């Protein structure tokens, strides 16, 4: 045995070196995957408390760090076109002195905008899908009764897109999920178009998100209303 080892020590040395290299490569890969998982943002858009348009729209942050939600954009697809709107802020008219609150106490920012940080493992809801649809259709003067359009118009899909800042990252990140709308008797059903939320975190997607944010920030508002049309986020 010792004689065989002595005769083949060079081959055994090469095999041992190769084995050590392979182990270190596997170990480095595991470290990289763990680091990447820690640094990858993950936002979830889902429905809750119901399965039709009266369901709550819930946004969860499953990232390792907080995510600051900067914009929430809703797009309603209909049989006659699309309606896209920034729904980050609640519908409210402000007047001088509102920042001081009223008799019930100071004005709570969370009561007026959905913009803000979501802690790791935390979630918020932004109202019901029905309320979002009604807001979009009201902007286009579309008559809606109990969430359903009147006349020949049909709603087909509602897409929600998020734009936010993740931890110390300089580029924005995003998430997007679509929900198919179907008629079920006198109610409108709501079904996710995909099993998971699409994460917009690649370099190419984040550059497009940055351009979208620049367009949103440059929008000139001629009205005091919080309602406004916005460019859709490109994939």
Residue, then its C-alpha position, 0 to 999 in steps of 0.5 A: x500500500x505504501x509502495x503504491x502510494x509512493x509510486x503514485x504520489x504525484x497523481x494523488x497530489x493532483x487529485x487532492x488539489x483538484x478536490x480541494x479546489x472543487x470544495x472551495x468552488x462549491x463553498x464560494x458558490x454557496x456564499x455568493x448565493x446567500x449574499x445574493x439572496x440577502x441583497x435581492x429585494x422581494x415585494x409581493x402583491x396579493x389579494x386578501x380577505x376575498x377572491x373578487x374585486x372586493x378583496x384587499x390589495x396587500x403589499x408585503x416586503x419579504x426582503x432582508x431590509x426595508x423597502x421605501x415605496x415611492x410610487x404605486x401605479x395601477x393600469x386597468x385594461x378594458x375592451x376599449x383601451x387602457x387607463x393608467x394612473x398613479x394611485x400612491x396618494x389617497x384622493x383628498x383635497x388639501x387646504x391651508x392649515x391641513x398640515x396642523x391637523x384638526x381637533x382629533x390630533x396632528x395629521x397622520x401622513x399614513x392616512x394620506x399617502x401610501x408612500x413610505x417604508x415597509x419593514x422587512x417582513x411587514x405589509x400594508x394594504x392599499x384598499x380594495x381592488x374595487x376602490x382602485x377600479x372605481x378611482x380609475x374609471x371615475x377619472x375617465x368618467x366611466x359609469x360603474x355600478x358595484x364595480x361593474x361597467x355599464x353598457x358594452x364596456x368590459x374590464x379584462x385585467x388590472x395590473x399593479x406596479x410598485x417602484x421603490x428604493x431598497x436599502x442603500x441601493x442607488x437604483x430603484x427596484x420594482x414589482x408587478x402583478x396582474x389580476x384577470x377580471x371576469x364576470x361571475x353572475x352579478x359580481x366581478x371575479x378577480x384571479x391572479x394572472x401568475x402564481x407569483x409577483x414579477x420582480x423588476x430588479x435586473x439592471x435593464x429593468x431598474x434603468x427603465x424604472x429610473x426613467x419612469x420615476x424621472x417622468x413622474x417627477x417631471x409631470x406638470x400638474x395644472x390641477x390641485x387634484x391628486x389624480x393624474x395619468x402616468x406613463x406605463x412601466x415598460x417591461 
